[in-house]
């Protein structure tokens, strides 16, 4: 069953220039993983330093494999060093979706 991840985290606005290439790196690596349908980080244009997260995975097992990947371990250390706070991310079981 597909799963969707929706959430957000905060980064100090003064660290965003450093964070952007690191976020790009983890997005590219995640998108290349087996089972990844979508993997996105987006800066909120009205709230500096707020990053919106959205992901879709073909299965929960593939998501859990992703969570244990080397690039996610590296990103965990990098984001901590950059001052990530307010991490609020939820997993939802879903179907394949229907175009709106």
Order of alpha helices (4+ residues) and beta strands (2+ residues): beta-alpha-beta-beta-alpha-alpha-beta
